Amino acid sequence: MSLQTATFGAGCFWCLDAAMNQLNGVKQALSGYMGGPANLAHYQAVCSGQSGHAEVVQVVFDPSIVSYEQLCLVFFSLHDPTQLNRQGHDIGTQYRSVIFYHCPSQLALAEKLIKNLTEQAVFNKTIVTALTPASEFFAAEKQHQNYFQQHPEQGYCQVIIAPKMAKFRQQYSELLKS
């Protein structure tokens, strides 16, 4: 089967990048920007909150090994999809919870998952994750790729990402690369 692409925004892209790159069947997970114009697709502009972009991770995956549904479930488990335009202390539209879908089947599955998570009351508030057609993806600067793996001692990594990654590894151990 051919490779597919998925794009998720879940706050700061460093955490999602770290998790997605550990999944078996993921060929590449790149931090980047989506939703705004090319001339504003750089970290300084995106951090301003005025670029229209969200910090995202674009995932190229083999659906015969890891499904789009599994990727979505990882996405929902790694952030709070009930927070509008923020994740913790990261505030602004660039940190919005968003699934940029690449085809109608991805949209339908994301809608179904949100409905199921809502019916099961997995979150104690309304899910505000936006479902938006994918637009042009702009890879983030080199220093943002695999950030957690390169800087595990950095404060943000220790306080925010490391605990999420420990929970992720425990929850999704059967999906991880050997």
TORDREN-800233 format. One record per residue (C-alpha): residue in three letters; y, z negated, x negated. Coordinates in steps of 0.2 Angstrom, whole numbers, padded with zeros to 4 digits, always signed. Each point is the difference from the previous one (the first is absolute). Layout:
ALAYZX...
***
This chain:
MET+0000+0000+0000SER+0018+0003-0006LEU+0012-0013-0005GLN+0013-0006+0013THR+0017-0009-0002ALA+0007-0015+0009THR+0017-0008-0003PHE+0004-0018+0004GLY+0016-0011-0001ALA-0003-0019+0000GLY+0015-0008-0009CYS+0000+0001-0019PHE-0011+0014-0006TRP-0007-0010-0014CYS-0013-0010+0010LEU-0006+0015+0010ASP-0002+0010-0016ALA-0010-0013-0008ALA-0012-0002+0015MET-0002+0018+0004ASN-0004+0005-0018GLN-0015-0012+0000LEU-0008+0008+0015ASN-0016+0010-0003GLY+0004+0018+0006VAL+0018-0001-0004LYS+0004+0013-0013GLN+0018-0004-0002ALA+0013-0012+0008LEU+0018+0003-0006SER+0015-0010+0004GLY+0014+0010+0007TYR+0013+0004+0013MET-0001+0009+0017GLY+0012+0002+0014GLY+0016+0005-0008PRO+0008+0015-0010ALA-0005+0005-0017ASN+0017-0005-0008LEU-0003-0018+0005ALA-0018-0001-0005HIS+0003-0013-0015TYR-0002-0018-0001GLN+0018-0005+0000ALA+0004+0011+0015VAL-0015-0007+0010CYS+0004-0018-0004SER+0017+0002+0007GLY-0008+0002+0017GLN+0011+0015+0004SER-0012+0014-0006GLY-0011+0002+0016HIS-0015-0002-0012ALA-0013-0013+0002GLU-0010-0006-0016VAL-0017+0007+0003VAL-0017+0003-0008GLN-0008+0017+0002VAL-0018-0001-0001VAL-0012+0015-0004PHE-0017-0005+0006ASP-0018+0007+0003PRO-0003-0004+0018SER-0019+0001-0003ILE+0002-0016-0010VAL+0014-0009+0008SER+0007+0004+0017TYR+0018+0001+0006GLU-0004-0014+0012GLN-0005-0011-0015LEU+0016+0004-0009CYS+0010-0004+0016LEU-0009-0017+0001VAL+0004-0004-0018PHE+0018+0005+0003PHE+0001-0012+0015SER-0008-0014-0009LEU+0012+0001-0015HIS+0016-0003+0009ASP+0008-0006+0016PRO+0001+0014+0012THR+0010-0010+0012GLN+0016-0002-0011LEU+0013+0014+0003ASN+0007+0007-0016ARG-0005-0014-0011GLN-0015-0008-0009GLY+0004-0018-0005HIS+0016+0000-0011ASP+0000+0019-0001ILE+0012+0005+0014GLY+0006+0018+0005THR-0007+0016+0008GLN-0007+0005-0017TYR-0013-0014+0003ARG-0005+0005+0017SER-0018-0001+0006VAL-0004+0019+0003ILE-0014+0012+0000PHE+0005+0017-0004TYR-0014+0010+0008HIS-0005+0017-0007CYS-0009+0007+0015PRO-0003-0003+0019SER-0017-0009-0003GLN+0009-0013-0012LEU+0013-0003+0013ALA-0013-0003+0014LEU-0010-0011-0011ALA+0015-0011-0005GLU+0005-0001+0018LYS-0018-0006+0005LEU+0000-0013-0014ILE+0017-0007+0005LYS-0006-0001+0018ASN-0016-0009-0005LEU+0009-0012-0012THR+0012-0004+0014GLU-0014-0002+0013GLN-0009-0011-0012ALA+0016-0010-0004VAL-0003+0001-0018PHE+0018-0003-0003ASN+0010-0013+0010LYS+0015+0012+0002THR+0002+0018+0005ILE-0005+0013-0013VAL+0016+0010-0004THR-0009+0013-0012ALA+0009+0016+0002LEU-0011+0016+0001THR+0010+0014-0007PRO-0005+0018-0005ALA-0002+0002-0019SER+0014+0008-0009GLU+0002+0004-0018PHE-0007-0013-0012PHE+0010-0004-0016ALA-0010-0009-0013ALA+0009-0016-0006GLU+0006-0002-0018LYS-0014-0003-0013GLN+0004-0018-0002HIS-0005-0003+0018GLN-0017+0008-0001ASN-0014-0013-0001TYR+0013-0014-0002PHE-0011-0015+0003GLN-0014+0006-0012GLN+0014+0002-0014HIS+0010-0016+0004PRO-0012-0013+0007GLU+0011-0014-0008GLN+0016+0006+0008GLY+0006-0013+0013TYR+0000+0011+0015CYS-0018+0005-0004GLN-0006-0018-0003VAL+0008-0007+0016ILE-0001+0014+0012ILE-0013+0013-0005ALA-0013-0010-0009PRO-0004-0011+0016LYS-0001+0016+0011MET-0012+0008-0013ALA-0011-0015-0001LYS-0002+0000+0019PHE-0002+0019+0000ARG-0014+0000-0013GLN-0009-0013+0010GLN+0002+0009+0017TYR-0004+0017-0006SER-0012-0003-0014GLU-0012+0013+0007LEU+0013+0014-0001LEU+0005-0004-0018LYS-0003+0011-0015SER-0014-0006-0012
***
